[in-house]
Amino acid sequence: MTSLLEMRGITKSFPGVVALRDVNLSVRAGEIHAVVGENGAGKSTLMKVLSGVYPHGSYEGEIRFGGEPRQFRDIRASEDLGIIIIHQELALVPLLSIAENIFLGNEPARHGVVDRHAAYVRTRELLAKVGLHESPATLVDDLGVGKQQLVEIAKALSKEVKLLILDEPTASLNETDSEALLDLLLELKAQGIACILISHKLGEVERVADTITVLRDGSTVQSFDCRAQPVSQDVIIRNMVGREMADRYPRREPQVGEVVFELRDWTVHHPVHAERQVVKGVNLQARRGEIVGIAGLMGAGRTELAMSVFGRSYGQKISGRVLLRGQEIDVSTVQKAVRHGFAYVTEDRKGYGLLLDDDIARNVSLANLPAVAKQGVVDEGREFGVADGYRKQLRIRCKDVFQPVGQLSGGNQQKVVLGKWLFTQPEVLVLDEPTRGIDVGAKFEIYSLMAQMAAEGKCIVMISSEMPELLGMCDRIYVMNEGRFVAEFDRMEASQEGIMRAIVNAGSMQ
């Protein structure tokens, strides 16, 4: 099969950092080519070189597409040839509708006037392809992160695509939606469309990839032809991290104590549609030293529950009680929640978790400025010491703690968010999709940190769309469906089948 794309000897440097070093990548027409590697390995940087985000002249090496040498000056130049990239950072306009986002800059028109009917009809077709059943008129701002990802994919499909690049496309999706997306990629492949898939979910890579290229520390380590011989996840991991990983989850012996955190009859209404209940009479307990999971499909209300508890950051007409060690507390603002020992690691690190233009040190200290201040003035030396400590503890890959967070890979950004909240010394830590977009090596580091905190007596509430992660880490799992807790499992009785059965059975009864 002929090569559609050839990237040869690609080298890309930033001040003080060589991000890519003599990388080679060859993609055949009509194949799904997976690019895997740890955070900071250079995957996203390589795709930005390919798509023209980093223009010709800012890197060394050669790009050939369709048999011809190409010098992309910007992303429009690559799109004109049918190379469409969907970044981890969603490029949507929140206050425009789905249809307006999909056709922004490419609006269907008659006699110079936008044809809204044609745009809506085509939008419905594209949304059906990606399994999204929203109205084309829905504002993107009213969608969750997962649904926004599907809008991005629909937007890409609206163009004459020959090579579709997806950077962690399922990171925001639950298992059902992820499966639908993978099926869609196979369908596009059958139509002759090539795809580059960047993913840390090796099960997905194993399922759909024809070829797998492994990057490590900015260099090409190995390429595997999966059609010639299946490649195991253990082999991929060994090439990614340069070492064996015997266990995906740390071994721990839980020492569970008394109830620390409790919700009673917690009810939350939609922030726009006040008549609609999003969280319906939830009761939750988390004990000292315990890791409690919340499972559920997208739209079940898990994130809404967490945000509403953390300073009422979501919703209106909120009722119910929050108890800490048996005493009712006031968490009506973020400041009050933090003072009571609550911390919330958001699923949307770019929108809510970080100041991307600011450096690592400032982001780490942001939630606990008094701890690095003298007489109301930030002590930059103390701030540096704290941030550098978390850089080492969390193994954040960066030039130094004065590097802007926006220049870091997605996984390293997530580590900065964790460092920020760990610095507040929380008693109750709520983690919303804590390993989204993080490679297997870094995941183990996060899991080990969770286990350490639980061993120190903290209580952790973990929201995750990855059931193996919940089963591997949690002592108890609540199952949420349409705003309610519909089942509860301890770690010995929990299974993927049992969780899914609880969701399906609850759905059929409502």
ZAGU-18386 format. One line per 5 residues: for each residue x, y, z of C-alpha. Coordinates in steps of 0.02 Angstrom, whole numbers, m for minus. Layout:
<rs>
X/Y/Z | ...
</rs>
This chain:
<rs>
0/0/0 | 70/170/m49 | 115/301/82 | m3/448/92 | 110/539/216
297/537/247 | 379/637/386 | 569/622/383 | 698/683/507 | 579/801/599
668/901/734 | 580/1037/834 | 654/1141/976 | 584/1264/1101 | 691/1375/1215
791/1254/1321 | 697/1099/1261 | 715/984/1109 | 536/921/1087 | 568/813/932
731/736/877 | 745/659/703 | 570/584/705 | 508/480/558 | 325/436/524
246/350/374 | 57/335/354 | m21/229/217 | m178/277/125 | m336/210/208
m255/151/370 | m275/192/553 | m103/236/619 | m86/252/808 | 49/362/885
80/322/1068 | 202/377/1202 | 214/451/1376 | 166/631/1412 | 299/745/1340
355/613/1215 | 317/735/1073 | 155/664/999 | 54/825/997 | 205/927/942
231/811/793 | 49/832/741 | 62/1021/756 | 212/1016/640 | 113/911/516
m41/1022/519 | 51/1187/503 | 18/1249/679 | 208/1255/685 | 243/1322/509
378/1270/386 | 541/1349/438 | 510/1328/625 | 571/1147/619 | 697/1039/527
652/892/414 | 536/854/269 | 349/823/249 | 282/734/95 | 94/714/68
17/629/m83 | 193/600/m151 | 238/785/m154 | 348/887/m35 | 241/1006/67
282/1166/160 | 130/1215/264 | 134/1397/318 | m20/1379/428 | m163/1262/470
m270/1325/325 | m136/1265/202 | m142/1088/272 | m333/1087/277 | m339/1137/93
m251/971/56 | m372/872/167 | m268/859/326 | m387/893/470 | m328/894/651
m434/888/808 | m329/947/955 | m345/901/1139 | m388/1084/1165 | m561/1103/1089
m572/1245/962 | m756/1288/978 | m845/1454/1007 | m950/1427/1165 | m1086/1555/1128
m1119/1495/950 | m1234/1349/908 | m1174/1177/855 | m1218/1214/673 | m1130/1383/677
m973/1302/749 | m971/1162/621 | m984/1280/472 | m890/1429/544 | m793/1505/399
m871/1382/278 | m1056/1428/289 | m1175/1361/155 | m1251/1512/66 | m1373/1562/m70
m1345/1727/m160 | m1226/1782/m24 | m1345/1743/120 | m1312/1603/244 | m1431/1457/211
m1475/1406/388 | m1592/1268/332 | m1454/1184/231 | m1333/1204/376 | m1456/1125/499
m1496/979/384 | m1311/941/357 | m1274/964/542 | m1405/835/589 | m1324/711/468
m1152/741/542 | m1213/731/723 | m1299/566/684 | m1133/500/619 | m1045/538/782
m1192/481/890 | m1242/651/958 | m1429/682/970 | m1432/868/1007 | m1522/1003/910
m1410/1097/786 | m1469/1257/873 | m1399/1205/1043 | m1263/1321/1109 | m1095/1235/1129
m1081/1316/1301 | m1229/1211/1358 | m1140/1048/1314 | m1023/947/1424 | m842/920/1375
m879/749/1301 | m1016/813/1187 | m908/959/1134 | m778/832/1078 | m908/750/967
m951/919/890 | m766/941/848 | m765/774/759 | m924/817/664 | m842/981/613
m692/886/544 | m804/769/446 | m890/917/364 | m730/952/267 | m652/853/122
m541/752/236 | m405/634/172 | m305/619/332 | m395/642/498 | m285/673/651
m367/641/819 | m271/691/977 | m348/595/1123 | m522/594/1044 | m602/479/1174
m523/557/1328 | m689/644/1368 | m803/501/1319 | m880/357/1415 | m857/178/1355
m1015/172/1250 | m974/333/1157 | m793/282/1138 | m846/119/1056 | m959/215/937
m816/331/891 | m698/186/857 | m830/107/746 | m841/273/655 | m653/273/626
m665/98/552 | m807/159/440 | m701/306/380 | m557/187/348 | m673/81/239
m708/240/140 | m522/262/108 | m491/399/237 | m327/382/331 | m322/421/517
m185/460/642 | m246/416/817 | m156/481/971 | m220/390/1124 | m164/332/1295
m303/202/1297 | m204/55/1232 | m358/m57/1223 | m429/61/1091 | m263/66/999
m255/m124/1001 | m431/m136/932 | m421/m20/781 | m240/18/735 | m160/m53/578
9/22/626 | 76/83/793 | 222/205/808 | 298/231/980 | 382/395/1029
491/413/1182 | 578/573/1237 | 549/655/1068 | 618/513/963 | 545/369/863
571/207/959 | 479/78/854 | 340/53/725 | 234/m105/728 | 132/m173/581
m19/m245/671 | m84/m326/513 | 71/m435/503 | 67/m484/687 | m39/m429/837
54/m321/963 | 18/m342/1149 | m9/m197/1268 | 139/m256/1371 | 255/m238/1220
185/m64/1184 | 207/m9/1365 | 384/m76/1373 | 429/27/1220 | 338/181/1285
416/188/1457 | 577/90/1430 | 535/m27/1573 | 417/m165/1624 | 255/m123/1715
202/m277/1811 | 48/m197/1888 | m64/m61/1818 | m126/m13/1992 | m27/m1/2154
m55/m136/2282 | m138/m69/2437 | m220/m133/2596 | m355/m7/2639 | m367/49/2821
m542/122/2818 | m598/221/2969 | m745/329/3021 | m857/429/2904 | m774/595/2861
m878/667/2719 | m1065/646/2697 | m1201/712/2582 | m1384/698/2632 | m1527/720/2509
m1422/829/2394 | m1528/902/2253 | m1472/1020/2114 | m1571/1106/1976 | m1505/1151/1804
m1423/1325/1800 | m1527/1381/1649 | m1684/1272/1657 | m1733/1289/1839 | m1875/1162/1825
m1754/1023/1781 | m1671/923/1920 | m1494/869/1875 | m1450/789/2043 | m1594/706/2133
m1585/672/2319 | m1410/597/2324 | m1341/521/2484 | m1154/487/2492 | m1029/437/2625
m838/434/2615 | m732/367/2758 | m558/404/2819 | m430/313/2711 | m559/264/2582
m562/289/2394 | m744/303/2337 | m786/294/2152 | m934/365/2057 | m974/271/1896
m1102/318/1764 | m1130/361/1583 | m1105/535/1511 | m1245/649/1570 | m1277/548/1728
m1242/701/1836 | m1074/653/1911 | m979/814/1870 | m1132/919/1911 | m1139/836/2082
m955/871/2118 | m961/1051/2058 | m1120/1090/2154 | m1041/1030/2317 | m879/1126/2286
m937/1302/2321 | m1099/1283/2224 | m999/1305/2063 | m1142/1227/1964 | m1330/1236/1971
m1466/1332/2063 | m1599/1293/2194 | m1474/1179/2281 | m1537/1090/2436 | m1472/957/2554
m1339/946/2688 | m1149/927/2685 | m1070/851/2840 | m888/841/2890 | m854/721/3033
m1037/725/3079 | m1053/915/3086 | m1149/1012/2953 | m1039/1137/2863 | m1064/1283/2744
m987/1255/2571 | m1087/1389/2482 | m931/1469/2407 | m768/1397/2342 | m671/1489/2477
m778/1411/2615 | m763/1238/2537 | m573/1253/2531 | m565/1316/2710 | m661/1160/2764
m530/1050/2681 | m614/1015/2513 | m521/1009/2349 | m592/977/2175 | m484/926/2027
m593/971/1878 | m614/867/1721 | m587/1026/1618 | m411/1076/1668 | m396/1211/1533
m563/1293/1564 | m571/1286/1755 | m409/1214/1824 | m266/1321/1759 | m207/1493/1706
m125/1437/1544 | m27/1599/1515 | 46/1596/1691 | 192/1490/1750 | 192/1328/1847
242/1411/2011 | 98/1534/2010 | m28/1398/1963 | 29/1282/2103 | 17/1417/2237
m147/1493/2174 | m268/1400/2287 | m165/1431/2445 | m79/1599/2425 | m73/1637/2614
46/1490/2633 | 177/1574/2521 | 148/1753/2578 | 225/1869/2707 | 114/2009/2770
m1/1990/2620 | 139/1990/2489 | 188/1831/2395 | 364/1773/2440 | 428/1717/2269
567/1614/2348 | 444/1516/2453 | 327/1499/2303 | 471/1430/2199 | 517/1304/2334
339/1238/2347 | 315/1225/2160 | 484/1143/2133 | 441/1016/2267 | 282/966/2177
376/965/2010 | 490/830/2081 | 355/736/2176 | 235/728/2027 | 374/713/1897
313/862/1796 | 414/871/1635 | 462/1051/1608 | 611/1168/1584 | 582/1240/1758
436/1301/1864 | 439/1469/1776 | 382/1389/1613 | 205/1440/1559 | 81/1300/1591
10/1320/1416 | 174/1253/1345 | 160/1087/1438 | 85/927/1372 | m92/885/1428
m36/757/1557 | 91/874/1635 | m42/1009/1645 | m150/885/1741 | m7/857/1863
4/1045/1893 | m183/1046/1936 | m154/905/2059 | m6/996/2135 | m113/1153/2158
m244/1061/2260 | m122/951/2355 | m40/1111/2417 | m202/1156/2507 | m179/998/2614
m358/938/2584 | m453/820/2695 | m577/773/2557 | m509/765/2380 | m634/750/2236
m549/693/2075 | m652/714/1916 | m574/609/1776 | m400/629/1856 | m305/527/1725
m391/593/1568 | m262/615/1431 | m123/540/1538 | m9/397/1483 | 6/231/1574
167/275/1664 | 99/440/1729 | m67/356/1774 | 26/238/1890 | 109/388/1973
m61/469/2001 | m134/306/2067 | 13/287/2186 | m13/464/2249 | m197/425/2279
m151/268/2374 | m25/365/2479 | m153/498/2522 | m281/366/2570 | m149/282/2680
m123/450/2766 | m308/453/2812 | m376/568/2677 | m540/521/2594 | m546/525/2405
m696/532/2289 | m652/480/2112 | m761/509/1959 | m705/411/1807 | m774/351/1641
m647/209/1637 | m722/62/1732 | m557/m35/1746 | m485/119/1835 | m630/123/1959
m619/m64/1989 | m430/m56/2009 | m426/89/2132 | m590/105/2229 | m644/28/2392
m827/66/2356 | m916/121/2198 | m1079/217/2183 | m1170/200/2016 | m1257/357/1954
m1393/365/1822 | m1498/516/1773 | m1455/613/1930 | m1480/472/2056 | m1371/342/2141
m1446/179/2082 | m1324/52/2155 | m1175/35/2271 | m1039/m98/2266 | m893/m136/2379
m728/m181/2296 | m751/m369/2316 | m920/m376/2227 | m896/m239/2096 | m879/m287/1912
m901/m201/1744 | m1050/m312/1708 | m1132/m273/1875 | m1109/m85/1854 | m1179/m85/1677
m1325/m195/1731 | m1368/m71/1869 | m1366/73/1744 | m1473/m19/1617 | m1597/m82/1745
m1616/90/1822 | m1643/166/1649 | m1781/44/1608 | m1872/84/1772 | m1871/273/1748
</rs>
